[in-house]
Amino acid sequence: MDTTDPEIVFDENGICNYCKSYPERMQMFGSTADEKSIYLREMIEFCKEKGKGKNHDCIIGVSGGVDSTYVAYKIKEFGLRPLAIHLDNGWDAELAVSNIRNVLKKLDIDLYTYVLDWEEFRSLQLAFLKASTPDSEIPTDHAIVALLKSFAVKEKIPLIWGVNFSSEAILPRVWSQGHMDWGYIKKINSLFGEKKLKDFPHYSVFKRIYWNRIKRIKIFSLLDYIDYDKEKAKKFLIEELGWRDYGGKHHESIYTKFFQAYILPTKFGFDKRRAHLSSLILAGQMTREEALIEIKKPLYDEKELQEHLIYVPKKLGLTREKFEEILNASPRRYEDFSPSLPKFIYEFEEKCFRVIIKIKKKIISEKN
């Protein structure tokens, strides 16, 4: 990572800034198992209270991947009545669709699928590829957040994240930025896109503040409050719910797999496995020796790569030659396009967030 992340710093013992800050960052979810257990019980009771007289008492996002599937299982185990929401951006792998359908049926969970306007989204993805930043996945991430939070506000019930900060703690900022920056997304689309964004789910920084600070949406990252081990979770889901593994992290999406396993390392030199595996080491779910073995494995099966090199450009409406031209264009950065105003607001909101975390920790401590 030190060859591709300008912000990584090592001390005299060879320990990097990410590893040193990890314990402090994880304390926001509780310093002990008892603290996490208290917050988990509060979450369950809060959802049940908010859901009285309603068809559902919480919102969950589902992708077909291991994290969101395990969240769905645990939520039902806690006796909650979730509404599962899936964003279909046109790139779902068949295996992901099968996992969602089969698991939710077994768990008796209602599903709502939002299908993006393909031509509009295709134009936006192409715009990001043409912009030559390493951020081509953020439109999907942005739309998912907009969709989930909109439903949580509309239904007046909490949102349960499938995000797992403890095993996703490391991600160099320069590898991917702008997930919450609607101004950035709009600018990329205006410069390189072919269609206006009319139906794309989105939120401005002011909408985000409105949701989080005025409407006070309760958001819980469930996996950070339970004893969650990704490999054990996979084994359980396979054996108990008939879930099927899709290989790599976020590979339930064909485009995500192609972007992370081919475009990012080929064009930018970024191998996201380094960050993902490092996070698992810090979370105690993998040893460094195991990670070093894993990182030596090829990113792509060669036969599948050749198939995707034909399929992905064709689905995007590109010739192979045009795709190679885009791939070989000089890399650019988020800062080359990002407006300056939202940064100040994001920093202000981050300070507010940290104050809220301190208050929450104090309340939990007093209850103990």
Buried (B, 14 or more C-beta within 10 A) or exposed (E): BEEBBEEBEEEEEEEBEBBEEBEEEBEBBBBEEEBBEBBBEBBBEBBBEBBEEEEBBBBBBBBBBBBBBBBBBBBBEBEBBBBBBBBBBBBBBEBBBBBBEBBBEBBEBEBEEBEBBEEBBBBBBBBBBBBBBBBBBBBBBBBBBBBBBBBBBEBEBBBBBBBBBBBBBBBBEBBBBBBBBBBBBBBBBEEBBEBEBEEBBBBBBEBBBBBBEEEEBBBBBBBBBBEBBBEEBBEBBEEEBEBBBBEBBBBBBBBBBBBBBBBBBEBBEBBBBBBBBBBBBBBEBBEEEEBEEEBEEEBBEEEBBEEBBEBBBEBBEBEEEBBEEBBEEEEEBBEEBBEEEBBEBBEEBEEEEEEEEEEBBEEBEEEE
